[in-house]
Amino acid sequence: MSKILRINCRTKEYAFEDAGPYVGLGGRALTSRVINKEVPATCHPLSAENKLVIATGLMGGSTAANSGRVSVGTKSPLTGGIKESNSGGLFAHKMPKMGLKAIILEDKPEEGAPFSTLFITEDKVEFRDASDITGLDTYPGHDKLLAQYGDKLCAAMIGPAGETLRKTATIQFTDPYKRPARSAGRGGTGAVLGSKKIKAIVLDPEVNVKVEAADGAAFKDARSTWVSILKGHPVTSQGLPGFGTSVLVNIINEAGAMPTKNFRYGQCEHAAEISGEKIADIIKERGGKTTEGCHTGCIIQCSQQYNDADGNYVTSGFEYETVWALGANSMIKDIDDIALMDRICDEKGMDTIEIGNTVAVAMDGGIIPWGDGKAAIELLKKVGTNDPLGMIIGNGVDFAGGAFGVDRLPTVKGQSMPAYDPRAVKGVGVTYATTAMGADHTAGYGVTANVLGVGGSVDGHKKEGNVELSKNLQVATAAIDSMGFCLFVAFAVLDSDNGVQTMADLVQSWTGNAFSVDDLVALGAGAMKDEQEFNERAGFSKVDDQLPRFFETDPLPPHNVTWDYSVEELQGAKV
């Protein structure tokens, strides 16, 4: 039976525990339950009272397609509320092979304590000296870990942003190609790990116990059906593998929903130059890879390997949200500049969405010129250093806005908005406003019905139907996160008559526990309830479930739509 590993980062004591009250939970449902039950909601996120939880989904360790996502939960330094940040990489498959359901980091060392690397094996935890990688960017730090632990390395680590406790800090996970290129990106999880003086977590490369399905025959049948569902949908079998997530650039731009110049416009004149089609052409010309998976067992393969003009690797996981944030929203046209900034964010350990929005705020404040990619690159390089400008940028949009005297701040609960303007895609706007996570498209991706016509069609310019759409998607997403599936499976599931039932069949046959469609829905709703309860105790109220006022007062070209929901109307999206 999978255990929960508790580690005290001050005393260096640890214990392998039975799941106890957390039986039947996984991924986001598990992280949010632990944080809600064990962390004082009013504590400072960087204090000893906060905890950091790394958990596999219910399908963790399985051979079901696209089931290799890992959840990181904590009280967010960025929002002051609860946070679950989701990542690919190797952790979600490795932990179950070590008999681990979750790792909970507690307490923190005394001031001035050095950073450690946690080395975790089946029955032991070692706090190892991390002085050789302290202060290093993630890529060179990861290379040192590879040299020490070998090619089977499975690590989670922070960069200089996490070490210096910046609110944009990520946790970077080893990907299948031996790079620290997968991020638990949003909410400042890396700062919490940094506060506990943990530079890296390494799972014992020598442990590789095969995990078997409880009902092998039923699991094999469900897995086969699952693959046919994913391979039978044009988004998951053609669009995403062909052009990566940046296939959305031209689509969202054409819909008039691409935030441009710090959310002033809904279309960007240079969208074609930063589109998925353009990126794919460049990748092919330079000998990169247009398709690769972010975790073991991925059959969608929407990640990429982007090379420079000389054919040298620059970055992978070059996502639409990154391209938008550092491209259209910052008016930067050079895709090579955007790719380099993506790499810098991975090396420093920073959320590209928050950083991209912060670059736009810096441009709005006159710190650097609009569209100046080279200046933006130099700005990002300052994060993790003692440069005051780097300290400001590394703390995100609201902090930078206060420092630079900018009032146009596209944030909810302290977290900046992703690549869909809520005035033109109201389904995702409702999610931005009401999710406990702060503005987060992945919490309930209303773009599906508002723009793509997946799972039905709801007009994104009108209020009707979008509160219900967002609520249903928020519950479904929380369930997907809790099972450990990649969120992109939702495209196929929403258009499939048996998609939800097949997910339930996979969980039941894998775990051996009865699991129905109703249980799947309850799993997602339960996670949301935990998150809402925590935020209420942290001081959030329905007044916080709203967008900044400029979305109400400033019509968005080209459709000249505005945000027009009342606080009371939005409460319908809560569970």
C-alpha positions in Angstrom: 0.0 0.0 0.0 1.3 3.5 -0.9 2.5 5.5 2.0 2.7 9.2 2.9 6.2 10.4 3.7 6.4 13.3 6.2 9.6 15.1 6.4 10.4 17.8 9.0 12.9 20.2 7.4 14.1 21.6 10.8 14.6 18.5 12.8 15.4 16.3 9.8 13.1 13.6 11.2 10.8 11.7 8.9 8.1 9.1 9.0 6.4 6.8 6.5 2.7 6.7 7.3 -0.4 4.9 6.2 -2.7 7.1 4.1 -5.2 7.2 7.1 -7.8 10.0 6.5 -6.4 10.5 3.0 -7.3 7.1 1.6 -9.1 7.3 -1.7 -7.6 10.7 -2.6 -4.8 11.5 -5.1 -3.3 14.4 -6.9 -5.0 17.7 -6.3 -7.8 16.2 -4.1 -5.0 15.0 -1.8 -2.9 18.1 -1.7 -5.9 20.4 -1.2 -7.2 18.2 1.6 -3.9 18.1 3.4 -3.4 21.9 3.1 -7.0 22.6 4.2 -6.8 20.3 7.2 -3.2 20.8 8.4 -2.1 24.3 7.5 -3.4 27.3 9.5 -5.1 29.4 6.8 -3.9 32.7 8.2 -0.2 31.7 8.4 2.4 33.4 6.3 3.2 31.2 3.3 6.9 31.3 4.0 6.6 30.5 7.7 7.3 27.2 9.4 3.5 26.6 9.6 3.1 26.2 5.9 3.5 22.8 4.3 4.4 21.7 0.8 2.8 18.5 -0.6 3.8 16.6 -3.7 1.3 13.9 -4.6 0.6 11.5 -7.4 -2.8 11.1 -9.0 -4.9 8.0 -8.4 -3.5 6.7 -11.7 0.1 7.4 -10.8 2.5 4.7 -11.8 0.0 3.2 -14.3 0.4 2.6 -18.0 -2.8 4.4 -18.8 -2.0 7.0 -21.5 -1.4 10.5 -20.2 -1.6 9.6 -16.5 1.8 11.0 -15.5 1.0 14.4 -14.0 2.0 15.3 -10.4 0.4 17.8 -8.1 2.2 20.3 -5.8 0.0 21.9 -3.1 0.7 24.6 -0.6 -0.4 28.0 0.7 0.6 30.4 -2.1 3.1 33.2 -1.5 1.6 34.9 -4.5 -2.1 34.7 -3.7 -2.2 34.2 0.0 -4.7 31.4 -0.7 -4.5 27.7 -1.4 -2.6 26.5 -4.4 -2.3 23.3 -6.5 0.3 23.5 -9.3 0.4 20.7 -11.8 3.4 19.4 -13.7 4.7 16.7 -16.0 8.1 15.0 -15.7 9.0 11.7 -14.1 7.9 12.1 -10.5 4.3 10.9 -10.9 5.5 7.5 -12.2 8.5 7.1 -9.9 6.8 7.8 -6.6 4.4 4.8 -6.8 7.3 2.5 -7.6 8.8 3.6 -4.3 5.5 3.0 -2.5 4.8 6.7 -2.1 1.5 8.4 -2.5 2.6 11.8 -1.3 5.6 13.6 0.2 4.8 16.3 2.8 7.4 18.8 3.8 6.9 20.5 7.2 8.5 23.2 9.3 11.6 25.0 8.2 15.3 25.3 9.4 16.6 28.1 11.5 17.7 31.3 9.8 21.0 31.0 8.0 20.8 27.2 7.5 22.4 25.9 4.3 20.4 24.3 1.5 20.0 20.6 1.3 19.3 18.0 -1.3 16.7 15.4 0.0 17.6 11.9 -1.1 14.6 9.6 -0.7 14.7 5.9 -1.0 12.2 3.2 -0.1 12.7 3.4 3.7 15.0 6.3 4.3 15.5 10.1 3.8 18.9 11.8 3.8 19.6 15.5 4.0 22.6 15.8 1.8 24.8 18.9 1.4 23.6 21.0 -1.6 26.4 23.6 -1.5 27.7 22.5 -4.9 24.4 23.4 -6.6 23.2 26.2 -4.4 23.0 29.4 -6.4 23.1 27.6 -9.7 20.4 27.9 -12.4 18.4 24.7 -12.8 20.1 23.4 -16.0 23.7 23.5 -14.7 22.4 22.3 -11.2 20.6 19.5 -12.8 23.7 18.5 -14.8 25.6 18.1 -11.6 22.8 15.9 -10.2 23.0 13.8 -13.3 26.7 13.4 -12.9 26.2 12.3 -9.3 23.1 10.1 -9.6 23.3 8.9 -13.2 20.9 8.8 -16.2 18.0 7.5 -14.1 17.9 10.7 -12.2 14.4 11.8 -11.1 14.6 15.2 -9.4 12.6 18.2 -8.4 14.5 21.4 -7.9 14.4 25.2 -7.6 16.4 27.8 -9.3 17.7 31.2 -7.9 14.1 32.6 -7.9 13.1 29.9 -5.4 16.3 30.3 -3.3 15.6 34.0 -3.0 11.9 33.4 -2.2 10.5 35.2 -5.2 6.7 34.9 -5.5 6.9 33.7 -9.1 9.2 30.8 -8.2 8.5 27.4 -9.7 9.6 23.8 -8.9 11.3 22.2 -11.9 11.0 18.5 -12.6 13.2 16.1 -14.6 11.6 15.4 -17.9 12.0 12.2 -19.9 14.9 13.7 -21.8 17.0 14.4 -18.7 16.3 18.1 -18.5 14.7 20.2 -15.7 12.2 21.4 -18.1 8.8 20.7 -16.5 7.4 23.2 -14.1 5.0 23.3 -11.2 4.7 26.8 -12.4 2.0 28.9 -10.8 1.6 30.4 -7.3 5.2 30.5 -6.1 5.5 26.9 -5.0 9.3 27.2 -5.5 9.5 29.9 -2.9 7.9 27.6 -0.3 10.4 24.9 -1.1 13.2 27.5 -0.8 11.9 28.7 2.5 12.4 25.1 3.8 16.0 25.2 2.5 15.5 22.4 0.0 17.3 23.0 -3.2 16.5 19.6 -4.8 14.6 16.4 -4.1 16.0 13.2 -5.6 14.2 9.9 -5.7 16.5 6.9 -5.5 17.4 5.9 -9.1 17.9 2.3 -8.1 14.3 1.7 -6.9 12.1 0.5 -9.7 9.4 -1.8 -8.4 6.8 -2.5 -11.0 3.3 -1.5 -10.0 0.5 -3.7 -11.1 -3.2 -3.1 -11.7 -5.5 -4.5 -9.2 -7.6 -6.0 -12.0 -5.3 -6.5 -14.9 -7.8 -7.7 -17.5 -10.3 -4.9 -16.8 -7.5 -2.4 -16.8 -6.2 -3.6 -20.1 -9.6 -3.3 -21.7 -10.2 0.2 -20.3 -6.7 1.3 -21.3 -7.3 0.2 -24.9 -10.6 2.1 -25.0 -8.9 5.2 -23.5 -6.2 5.2 -26.2 -8.8 5.0 -29.0 -10.7 8.0 -27.5 -7.5 10.1 -27.4 -6.4 9.0 -30.8 -9.8 9.5 -32.3 -10.2 13.3 -31.5 -8.7 15.8 -33.9 -7.3 18.1 -31.2 -5.4 15.4 -29.3 -4.4 13.4 -32.3 -3.6 16.1 -34.9 -3.7 19.7 -33.7 -1.6 19.5 -30.5 0.9 16.9 -31.8 1.3 18.9 -35.1 1.8 22.4 -33.8 2.1 22.2 -30.0 -0.2 24.3 -27.8 0.8 27.4 -29.8 -1.6 26.1 -32.4 -4.0 28.3 -30.4 -2.2 31.6 -31.4 -3.9 32.1 -34.7 -7.2 30.6 -33.4 -7.5 32.8 -30.4 -6.2 35.9 -32.3 -8.8 35.3 -35.0 -11.5 35.1 -32.3 -10.4 38.5 -31.0 -9.6 37.1 -27.6 -5.8 37.3 -27.5 -4.8 39.9 -24.9 -2.4 42.3 -26.5 -0.3 45.2 -24.9 -1.3 44.4 -21.4 -4.9 43.5 -22.2 -5.7 46.6 -24.3 -6.6 44.7 -27.5 -8.0 41.4 -28.5 -5.8 40.9 -31.6 -2.1 41.1 -32.2 -0.8 42.3 -35.6 2.3 40.0 -35.4 0.4 36.9 -34.3 1.4 34.9 -37.4 5.1 35.4 -36.6 4.7 33.8 -33.2 2.1 31.1 -34.2 2.4 27.4 -33.7 2.6 27.0 -37.5 5.6 29.4 -37.6 7.3 27.7 -34.6 6.9 24.3 -36.2 8.5 25.5 -39.4 11.5 26.9 -37.5 11.9 23.8 -35.4 12.0 21.6 -38.6 14.5 23.9 -40.3 16.8 23.8 -37.3 16.6 20.1 -36.6 14.6 20.3 -33.4 11.6 18.2 -32.5 8.0 19.2 -33.2 6.6 16.5 -30.9 7.6 15.0 -27.6 5.9 14.1 -24.4 6.3 15.9 -21.1 5.9 12.7 -19.1 6.3 9.0 -19.6 3.2 7.5 -21.3 2.1 10.6 -23.1 0.5 9.9 -26.5 -0.6 13.4 -27.3 3.0 14.6 -27.6 2.3 18.4 -27.6 5.7 19.4 -26.2 8.6 20.4 -28.5 12.3 21.0 -28.7 13.2 24.4 -30.0 16.7 25.0 -31.3 18.6 28.3 -32.1 19.8 29.3 -35.5 22.9 27.2 -35.1 20.9 24.0 -34.2 21.6 24.2 -30.5 18.9 23.3 -28.0 17.2 26.3 -26.3 14.0 25.2 -24.7 11.2 22.7 -24.6 7.6 22.8 -23.4 7.3 26.1 -25.4 3.7 26.6 -24.5 1.0 28.9 -26.0 0.7 30.8 -22.7 4.4 31.6 -22.7 4.5 32.6 -26.3 1.5 34.9 -25.7 2.8 36.4 -22.4 6.2 37.2 -23.7 5.1 37.9 -27.3 1.7 39.5 -28.0 1.1 40.8 -24.5 4.5 42.4 -24.4 4.5 43.3 -28.1 7.7 41.3 -28.7 7.9 39.9 -32.3 11.2 37.9 -32.3 10.3 34.3 -31.6 14.0 33.6 -30.8 13.9 36.2 -28.1 10.7 34.6 -26.7 12.3 31.2 -26.7 15.4 32.5 -24.9 13.2 34.1 -22.2 11.3 30.8 -21.8 14.7 29.1 -21.2 15.7 31.8 -18.7 12.5 31.3 -16.8 13.2 27.6 -16.6 16.7 28.2 -15.4 15.8 30.8 -12.8 12.7 28.7 -11.9 10.0 31.2 -12.7 6.4 31.0 -13.9 6.3 32.2 -17.5 2.7 33.5 -17.3 3.3 35.6 -14.2 6.7 36.8 -15.5 5.3 37.6 -19.0 2.6 39.7 -17.5 5.1 41.4 -15.2 7.3 42.3 -18.3 4.2 44.0 -19.8 3.7 45.9 -16.6 7.3 47.0 -16.6 6.8 48.2 -20.2 3.6 50.0 -19.1 5.7 51.7 -16.3 8.4 52.8 -18.7 11.1 50.6 -17.3 11.8 49.1 -20.7 10.3 49.9 -24.1 7.3 48.1 -25.5 8.3 45.2 -27.7 12.0 45.3 -26.8 12.9 41.6 -26.5 16.6 42.2 -25.8 15.7 44.5 -22.9 13.2 42.0 -21.5 15.9 39.3 -21.6 18.3 41.4 -19.6 15.5 42.2 -17.1 14.8 38.5 -16.5 18.4 37.7 -16.0 18.4 40.0 -12.9 15.9 37.7 -11.0 17.6 35.7 -8.3 20.4 38.3 -7.9 20.7 41.2 -5.5 19.6 43.6 -8.1 16.5 45.5 -6.8 14.9 45.4 -10.2 15.2 41.7 -10.3 13.7 41.4 -6.9 10.7 43.4 -8.1 10.2 41.5 -11.3 10.6 38.2 -9.5 7.6 39.0 -7.3 5.0 39.2 -10.0 2.5 41.7 -11.4 0.9 43.2 -8.3 4.2 43.8 -6.6 5.8 45.2 -9.8 2.7 47.4 -10.4 3.1 49.0 -7.0 6.8 49.6 -7.6 6.3 51.0 -11.1 3.2 53.0 -10.5 1.0 51.0 -12.9 -2.7 50.6 -12.2 -3.6 48.3 -15.1 -3.0 45.0 -13.3 -4.7 41.9 -14.8 -4.8 39.8 -11.6 -7.3 38.0 -9.5 -6.4 37.1 -5.9 -2.9 38.3 -6.7 -2.3 35.9 -9.7 -2.1 37.3 -13.2 -4.4 36.1 -16.0 -3.3 33.8 -18.8 -3.7 34.1 -22.6 -7.4 34.6 -23.0 -9.2 37.9 -22.5 -12.1 37.3 -20.2 -14.2 39.9 -22.0 -14.3 37.8 -25.1 -14.1 34.4 -23.5 -16.5 34.8 -20.6 -16.4 31.1 -19.7 -12.8 31.2 -18.8 -13.4 34.7 -17.3 -15.8 33.2 -14.8 -13.1 30.7 -13.9 -10.5 33.4 -13.4 -12.9 35.2 -11.0 -14.2 32.3 -9.0 -11.5 29.6 -8.7 -9.7 29.5 -5.3 -6.4 29.4 -7.2 -6.4 33.0 -8.5 -6.7 33.7 -12.3 -6.0 30.3 -13.8 -7.2 29.0 -17.1 -6.4 25.4 -16.3 -8.9 25.4 -13.4 -11.9 25.5 -15.9 -11.0 25.9 -19.5 -14.1 27.7 -20.9 -12.2 28.2 -24.2 -13.4 24.7 -25.2 -17.1 25.8 -25.7 -16.5 29.5 -26.2 -14.0 29.3 -29.0 -13.2 25.7 -30.1 -16.7 24.2 -30.1 -15.5 21.2 -28.0 -18.2 19.8 -25.7 -20.8 22.0 -27.3 -20.9 25.7 -28.0 -21.5 28.7 -25.6 -21.2 32.3 -26.8 -18.1 33.7 -25.2 -19.3 37.3 -25.7 -22.5 36.8 -23.8 -23.2 36.1 -20.2 -25.8 33.3 -20.8 -24.6 29.8 -20.0 -21.0 30.7 -19.0 -21.4 30.5 -15.2 -22.7 26.9 -15.6 -20.1 26.1 -18.1 -17.3 27.3 -15.8 -18.7 25.4 -12.8 -19.0 22.1 -14.7 -15.5 22.5 -16.1 -14.0 23.4 -12.7 -15.4 20.2 -11.1 -14.2 18.1 -14.1 -10.8 19.7 -14.1 -10.3 19.1 -10.3 -11.2 15.4 -10.9 -8.7 15.1 -13.8 -6.0 16.7 -11.7 -6.8 14.3 -8.9 -6.6 11.3 -11.1 -3.3 12.4 -12.4 -4.3 12.8 -16.1 -3.1 15.5 -18.4 -5.7 18.2 -18.7 -5.6 18.0 -22.5 -7.4 14.7 -22.3 -10.5 16.8 -21.7 -10.7 17.8 -25.3 -11.4 14.2 -26.3 -13.5 13.3 -23.2 -15.9 16.2 -23.7 -16.7 15.0 -27.2 -16.9 11.3 -26.3 -20.0 9.4 -25.2 -17.9 7.1 -23.1 -15.0 9.2 -22.1 -15.9 9.9 -18.5 -17.0 6.3 -17.9 -13.7 5.1 -19.3 -11.8 7.3 -16.8 -13.8 5.8 -14.0 -13.2 2.3 -15.3 -9.5 3.0 -15.4 -9.4 4.2 -11.8 -11.5 1.2 -10.6 -9.5 -1.4 -12.4 -6.1 0.2 -11.4 -6.8 0.7 -7.7 -9.2 -2.1 -7.0 -11.6 0.3 -5.3 -15.2 0.8 -6.6 -15.2 4.0 -8.6 -18.2 5.3 -10.6 -18.8 8.4 -12.6 -20.5 9.9 -9.6 -17.4 9.2 -7.5 -15.4 11.0 -10.2 -17.6 14.0 -9.9 -17.5 13.9 -6.1 -13.7 13.7 -6.2 -13.5 17.0 -8.2 -16.2 18.7 -6.1 -14.5 17.7 -2.9 -11.2 19.2 -4.0 -13.0 22.5 -4.8 -14.7 22.5 -1.4 -11.5 22.0 0.4 -10.0 24.9 -1.6 -12.9 27.2 -1.0 -13.0 26.4 2.7 -9.3 27.2 3.1 -9.6 30.5 1.3 -12.6 31.6 3.4 -10.6 30.9 6.5 -7.7 32.8 5.0 -9.9 35.9 4.7 -11.2 35.7 1.1 -14.9 36.5 0.4 -17.2 36.7 -2.6 -15.9 40.2 -3.2 -12.6 38.6 -4.2 -14.3 36.6 -6.8 -14.3 39.4 -9.4 -12.1 40.8 -12.1 -10.3 44.2 -12.0 -12.6 47.0 -12.8 -10.9 48.0 -16.1 -12.4 44.9 -17.7 -15.8 46.5 -17.0 -15.0 50.0 -18.2 -12.7 49.3 -21.2 -14.3 47.7 -24.2 -12.1 45.1 -25.9 -11.4 45.6 -29.6 -12.3 44.3 -32.1 -15.6 43.1 -30.7 -15.9 45.9 -28.1 -17.1 43.5 -25.4 -16.8 44.2 -21.7 -17.0 42.2 -18.5 -20.5 42.5 -17.0 -21.1 40.0 -14.3 -22.1 41.0 -10.8 -20.5 39.5 -7.7 -23.7 37.6 -6.9 -24.0 36.1 -10.4 -20.6 34.7 -10.2 -21.3 32.8 -7.0 -23.2 30.3 -9.1 -19.9 28.9 -10.2 -19.0 27.7 -6.7 -19.7 24.2 -5.4 
